[in-house]
Amino acid sequence: MPVVRKDVEEALENGSPTFDLPSLSYTASNDAAITRRVLRKTDWRLMPIMFITYNFNFIDKIILSSAAVFGLRADTHLVGQQYSWVSSIFYFGYLLWTYPTTILIQRLPVGRYVSINTIIWGLIVACTALCTNFGSLITARFLLGMVESTTTPAFVYITSTWYTREEIPFRTGTWFAGNSFGGFVASVLAYAIGKIESPIATWRWLFIIFGVATGLWGIIMLFTLPDSVESSRFLDKEGKKHVLAKVSQAGTGRTNRTTSTWKSEQVVECLIDPKTWAFFGISVCTQIPNSGTQNFGNLVLEGFGFTNLETTLVGIPSSFISFFTILITGWFAGKYSNISCYLIVLVVLAPVAGSALIYSTKVNNGVKLFAYYLLATGPGALPLSMSLMTTNYKGVTKKMTMTAILFLAYCTGNIAGPQFFKTSEAPTYSTAFRSIMICYALVIVEALGLRLYLSWMNEKRQIKLLENGITVEANEPDKDTTDWQSYDMLYRL
């Protein structure tokens, strides 16, 4: 059993949400039974909530693509590149609120904070049905981007506070796979909603139905998603002690929202850390293709000769390919600590080939549809990058800063992506698919470069460990040290 000091026991007995953890001791080999029991209970509580929330997170973004083929562009009088800007403006809102919300996630009760954000985003999606012109549409999309910007950083934070470095990759892949499964749900329901005969336009029904569903789910989250390990109701005192001990010693360090202080030196360290900019580059280069195909996917398929209803069904295989790619690569990344960079390379190879085929004007539409499905493995790169980032950064302020930088890159790529889909080039969008091919090729270079850097750092640390006789992962768990200061920490590759 973990050895826990008396003030921790008293805090748990009194229901206190915060306390220091300097004396927690965790030994995986001695706690195999409790580890399995507590991990199973934690997974069954957190993973379904995060997976379903990520379903809605993706659905409420991708329905814009379905709405576009169901009359949104005509009804709101969009011309030229205005639809591209409706797609991009979402990420300007996301960009604006990313850093403030990253700070609030650590300072506020995270379960309630993300739940309230989910309720508000559902209301905004539902109200999008009232839009009648370009101005009202970009306003709704900008506000939606702001409130949705909380979800992913919050889930990264929650995952790091409940799981160890070995457990994080598969859990990140599990909840992130909700993104792709949401694409399947959106496609099936969009097809069904498309058959509704009503004086209200089909695209308006899409926003009303999914918006209301998201808001109702947010209310459920409010009562089921815990704010912290200490305040959770589904674990007993022994289980809470175990989670706190294992995360403190085998995770990425403690994160206490009331006692942690902001350290400017950790911000500087994050900014001069080479791996920060490798993660930044991977995020930008994976999201330029992601945003473009999300918002123009149905229009591209329509260009292959399918009707507006058929495009909603033809896109389903892409969702399944993405779903299983994310789950399987997440499992491998968790099981094998040094293959994440190789997995990133693997999942973007098919999109490089797929975008090259679509870009070619010499192939028929059947081949282009096959090539379109090859693009579907690409979304697997971001969760792999996110989990690798989460496990390789220590220090509360440094982790928060890196999370913000990652999502600044995420927004930059998603803002740029739709702009490569030029209305004048419809339905082939040659510039867009050439850009997608180049971006995924750059991801290969960035991932291999990151692996070389991390391997080099590990070699230096192993030499120092041998010289000084230090045990790997031996730092005191209560110290708010960064990964640069933790010489006993070896990076995952």
N, C-alpha and C positions, 0 to 999 in steps of 0.2 A: 504493500500500500504506500501511496505517497506520504511523506512526512510533512505535516502541516503545522505551522506554529499556532500558538493559542489565540492570538488576536484575529487570525483568519477564521478560526472556528467560531469565535464569538461574533464576528461580522456576518458569517453565514447564518448563525442562529437568530440574529437580530434582523435579518433581511437587508442588511446594508449593501448597496449596489457597488461599493468600491472599497478596496483596501490594498495594501502593499503585499508583494509576493516574494520577499527575499529568501524565505526558508523553505519554499516548496521543493520537494524532491521527487523526481519521476524516473522510474526504471521500467522500461517497456517489458523486459523479460520477466520481471516479477509481477507484472500487472496485466498479463495477457487476457485473463478472463474478464476483468472489469473494463479493460480497453475495448474488447469486442462489444460488451453490453452497452457501454456508454456511447461508443461510436455509432452503434446501430440506432440507439434512441435519438441521438443528435441528427443523424442522417434522415431518419423518418420524420423528424420535425422540420428541419431547415430546408432540405432539398426539394420536397414538393412545393413549399411556399415560394422558394426562389425560382424554381423551374416554371411554375405557372405564371408568376409575375413577369418572367422574361418572355413567356409566350405573348402576353399582352403588350409588353414593351416592343416586340417586333411587329406584332399585328397592327398596332396603332401607327407604325411608321409605313409598313408596306401597303396598307390599304389605299394609300395615295396612288399607287401604281394601278390598282384595280379601279379606283374611282376615275382615273384618267381615261380608261377605255369605256367607262359607263356614262360619259357625258360631262364630267367635271370641267374640262377645259372649255367646252362650248358654253355651259351654263354660267360660268364665272368670267367669260369673255377674255380668256387668256390668249395672248398673241406672242409671236417670236419666241424669245428665250424666257418668257415669264414663268412657264411651268418649271423650267430648270431652277429659277430663283425661288419658286415655292418649295422645291425640294431642298435647296441649299439653305434657305433662311432658318429652317429648323435647327441647323447646327450653329448658326450665329447665336441663337438663344442658349443652346447647349454650351457653347464656348464662353458666353458671358457669365454663366452661373457655375461653371465647373469648379473653379478654385474656391469661391465662397462656400459652395456646398460641401467640398472636401473637408474644409475646416469645421463646418457645422456637424458633419457626420460624426466627427470625433468628440464634439462638445455636447451634442444633444442625445437624448435616448434614441438610438438608431432605429429600433423597431418601429416606434411611433412616428419618427420623422419620415422614414421611407413610406410608411402606410398612408400618412396624410398627403404626401406628395402624389401617391398613386390615385387617391380619391380626386385630387385636384386635376390630375392629367386626364382622368376619365371624363370629368365635366368639360374640359377644353375640347377633347375629341368629339364629344356629343354636340357641342356648340358649333363645331366646324360645319355641321350640316346647315347652319343658318347663313353661311358665307355666300355672297352674291357677286363679288368682284375680286380683283387681284389684291386690293388693299386689305380687305377683311380676311382673305385667305392667308396672306403672309403674316398678318398679326396673330392669327390663331396658331399658325405653325411656329412662329417665334416663341410664343408663350409655352407651347407644348414642348419645345426643345429645352426651355429653362427647367420645367418641372421634371422632365424625363432624365435630365442630367444627373439627378441624384441616384438613380437606381444602380447603375453599374459600379460607381465608386463605393456605394454603400455595401453592395454584395462582395466586392473585393475586401473591404474592411471586415465585414462579418465573417467571411471565410478565414481570414488571417487570425481572427480572435477565437475561433472555435477549433481550428485544425492545425496539425503539424505540417512541416515542410513536405513530408512524404505524402500526406493526405490531401494537400491543397490541389495538386494538378487535376486529379480525377473529379474532385468536387467542383472545381471551377468549370471543367468541361461539362459536368452534369447540368448545372444550372444554366450555363451558356447555351447548351443544346436546346433549351427552351426557345431560343431565337429561331432555329430552323424548324422545330416542330410547330412553332407559331405560324411559319410560312405555309405549312400544310393545312393547319386549321383555317387560316385566312383564305386560302385558295378554295377549299371545299365550301365554306360558308359564303364566300363571295359568289360562287356559282349558284348556290341555293337562293341567296338574296337577289341575284340577277334575274331570277324567274318570278319575283314578286310583281304582280300587276297592281300598280298604285299610282295615284296622281302625284305622289312624292317621288322624285327621281331616285333611281337605284343607288347612285353614289351617296346621296344623303342618308339613305337607310343604312349604308355601310358604317358611316360615322356615328349615327344614333345608336345602333345595336352594339357595336364594339365599345363605344364610349360609356354607355350605361353599364355594360358587363365589367369593364375595367374599374369603374367607380365602386360597384358592389363588391368586387374582389378586394379593393383597398380597405373596405370596412371589415372584411373577414381577416385581413392581415393585421389590422389594428388590435385584434384580440388573440392572435396566434403567433406573431413574430416577436420573439423576445428581444429586449433591449441590450441584454448582456448575459454572460454566463451566470453571474451572481444572482440576477433577478429572474432567471428562467424558472418556470413552474414544472416543466416536464422531467427535470432531473432532481434526484434527492441530494442531500448535503454531500454524501460520499461521491456521487457522480460529478458534482460541481468542483469539488476539490481536485478530482482526477483531471478534468478538462483544464483547469487553471494550471495545474502542475505540468502537464504534458506540453501545453502551448508555450508556457514560460521557458521550458528547457529544450523542447524539440521543435518549437515553432520559430517564428521570426521575432520573438521578444514580446514583452507585455505591452499593452496599450490601454492606459488608464485615463478615461476622459476627464477626470477631475484633478488629477495630480500631475499629468504630463505638462511640461512647459515647452513653449515654442523656442527653438534653438536656431538662430540665424546661421550659425556655423554649419549646421546640418543642411540648410538650404544651399549654401555655397558648395558644400561637398557634393551634393546631388548634381548641381549644375556643372561641376568640373569632372564628374565621373564619366569616363568614356562609354560605359554600358548604357547610361541614361540616353545618350543620343543614338545608340544602336536601336534601343527600344522605340525611341521617337520615330526613327526612319522606318522601322518595320510597321508601326501603327499607321503612319501616313500612307505608305505604299500599299497596304492591304485595304485601307478604307476608301481610297479613290475608286478602285473597282467596285467595292461593296456598295457605296452609295449610288453610283451610277446604275448598276444592275438592279438594285432594290426599287428605285423610282422609275426606271425605264424598262424594267423586265417585261411587263405586259405589252408595252408598245413595241419592243423588239420582236416579241413572239407574234404580235399582230402583223409585223412586217414579213414574217415567215409564211403568211397566208392563213392564219387562224382567225376565227371570229372573236369578238370581245368575250363571249362566254367561254369559248374553247381555251382562250389564253389562261383563264383561271385554273383549268384542269391540267393543261400541258405543263404548267409550272410545278406541279406536285412532285414529280421525281427529283427535281432540284432540291426541294426541301428535305426529302428523305436522305439524299446523298449527303447533304450538309449535316443533317442530324447524326447520322451514323459516323461520319468522318470525325465530328467533334467528340462524340462519346468514345470511340475506339482510340483515337490519338490521345485523349485525356487519360484513358486507362493506362496506356503504354507509358505516358510521361510520368504517371504516378508510380508505376511499378519499376521503371528503369530511370534512375536519376540523371543520367548523362546522355539522353537522346533527344531532348526537346528541340534543340536547334536543327537536328537532322529531320525531325518530324515536320517542322515548319517548312523546310525545303521540300520535303515529300509532298505536302498538301498543296503547294503552289505550282508544282510541275505541270499538273493536268490543266490548270487555268492558263498557263503560258501557251500550251498547245491549242487549247480551245479558243482563246482570243485570236490566235494567229489564223485559225481556220475560218472564224467568222469574218475576220478582216479581209480574207481573200475573197475576191469577187468571182472566182472560178469554180466554186463548189455549189451544189444545189441546196435547196432549203432543208432537205432531210439530213444532210451532213452538217449543216449549220445548227440544226436542232440538237444533234448529238454533241457538237462542239459547245453548245450552250450548257448542256448538262455537265460537261467537263469543268466549267467554271464553278460548279457547286462545291468543290472541295476547298476552294479558296478561303471561305469564312472560318475554316478550322485553324487558320494561322493566328488569328487574334487571341482566342482563349489560351492557346499554347504560350503565346508571348506574355499575356497577362499573368498566367500562373508562374511562369519563369521569373518574371519581374517580382511578383509577390514573395517568392521564396528566396530571392537573392538580395533583398534590401532589408537592412536593420536600422533602427533609430526611428522614433515616432515621427519627428518632423521630416526626416529624409523620406520615409515611406509615404507620408502625406503629400510631400512635394512631388515625388515621382509619380504618384497616382494622378495628380493634377496635370503634370506634364504629359503623361500618357494620353489623357483624355483631351488635352489641347491638341495633340497630334491627331487623335481620333476625329475631332471636329474639323481640323484643317483638311484632312483627307475627304471627309464627307461633304464639306462645303465645295471643294474643288471638283469632286466626281461628276455631279450632274452637268457641270459647265462644259464637259467634253462631249456631251450628247447634244450636238447642234441640230436645231430644228431643220435647217437647210439641208442636212445630210440624211434625214429620215427617208426610208426605214433602215438603211444600212449602218448609219452612225460609224463611219470608218475611222474618224478621229478618236472616238471613244474606245473602240476595241484595240486600236494601235496603242493607246495610252495604257489600257489594262495590261496588255502584253508586256510593255516596258516596266510597269510598276511591279508586276509579279516577278519579273526577272531581277529587278533590284532587290526584292525581298530575299532572294536566294543569296545574293552577295552579302547583304546585311546580316543574315542569320549565320552564315559561315564565318563572317568577320567577328561577330559577337562570340561565337564558340571559341575561336582562336584566342580572343582576348581573355575570356573566362578561364580557359585552360592554362594560359600563361600565368594568370594570377594564382591559380590553384597550385601550380608548380612552385612558385615563389613561396607560398604559404607552407606547403609541405616541407620544403627545405628548412624554413624557419622553425616549424614544429619539431623537426628532427634535431635541430641544433639546440633548442631550448627544452625539449622533452615535455611539450605541452600536449594535452589530450584534445582531440577534435571535439568541438562544441562544449568546451569546459567553462565558458564564461559564466559569471554569476547572472542568473536570469533577471534580477531586478534592475540591473544597470541599463540605462538608456543609451547604449553604445550603438554605433553604426556598424555596417558590415566592414568598412575600412578599418575600424578600430578593433574588430573582433577577429584577431589573427588566427583563431582556432576554427573559424567558420570557412568551410570549403563551398565554393559556388556550384550550384547545379548547372548542368550544361544542356 
